[in-house]
Amino acid sequence: MSPLSPAAAVTVAVITMATLSSSPTALILTAAIFVVVAATVTVAALCTTEALIEDIEMDKRVTVNSLARPLYQDYSQDPFLGR
């Protein structure tokens, strides 16, 4: 279960109650909660995307660095160059 699921459940419950009551205060409260939940989801998505981008960049650096140095520190152990 994602951490946003409880927020989504609360939002659905409040929207349902506001729709059934149809009072202006309930509609304003519903709109405010909807905006807060939407902002939370957006920020969470942006943070996740940023973390994924950083992971990909780190993987690229590790790959490039591992290709730049020899696999064996002692070339005599290398199956292609060793004697």
C-alpha positions in Angstrom: 0.0 0.0 0.0 1.4 3.3 -0.9 1.6 6.2 1.6 -0.7 8.2 -0.5 -3.6 5.7 -0.2 -4.8 6.9 3.1 -4.9 10.5 1.8 -6.8 9.4 -1.2 -9.3 7.5 1.0 -9.8 10.6 3.1 -10.3 12.8 0.0 -12.9 10.4 -1.4 -14.8 10.4 1.9 -14.7 14.2 2.2 -15.8 14.7 -1.4 -18.7 12.2 -0.9 -19.8 13.9 2.3 -19.6 17.3 0.7 -21.5 16.2 -2.3 -24.3 14.7 -0.1 -24.5 17.8 2.1 -24.1 20.4 -0.7 -23.3 23.2 1.9 -20.9 25.9 0.7 -18.6 25.3 3.7 -18.3 21.6 2.8 -17.6 22.4 -0.8 -14.9 24.9 0.1 -13.4 22.3 2.5 -13.5 19.7 -0.2 -11.7 22.0 -2.6 -9.0 22.8 0.0 -8.4 19.2 0.8 -8.3 18.3 -2.9 -5.7 21.0 -3.6 -3.6 19.8 -0.6 -3.7 16.2 -1.8 -3.0 17.1 -5.4 0.0 19.2 -4.2 1.3 16.3 -2.1 1.0 13.8 -4.9 2.8 16.2 -7.3 5.7 16.8 -4.8 6.0 13.1 -4.2 6.1 12.4 -7.9 8.8 15.1 -8.4 10.9 13.8 -5.5 10.7 10.2 -6.9 11.6 11.4 -10.4 14.6 13.4 -9.0 15.8 10.3 -7.1 15.5 8.1 -10.2 17.5 10.6 -12.2 20.2 10.7 -9.6 20.4 6.9 -9.5 20.7 6.8 -13.3 23.5 9.4 -13.3 25.3 7.5 -10.5 25.0 4.3 -12.5 26.5 6.0 -15.5 29.5 7.3 -13.5 30.1 3.8 -12.0 29.9 2.2 -15.4 32.3 4.7 -17.0 34.7 4.5 -14.1 34.7 0.7 -14.1 35.4 0.6 -17.8 38.2 3.1 -17.5 40.3 1.0 -15.1 41.7 -2.4 -15.9 39.7 -5.4 -14.6 42.8 -7.0 -13.1 45.3 -5.0 -11.1 48.0 -7.6 -11.9 48.1 -8.2 -15.7 49.5 -11.7 -15.2 46.1 -12.7 -13.9 44.3 -11.4 -17.0 43.3 -14.4 -19.1 43.9 -12.5 -22.3 47.2 -10.8 -21.5 48.6 -13.1 -18.9 51.4 -15.5 -19.6 
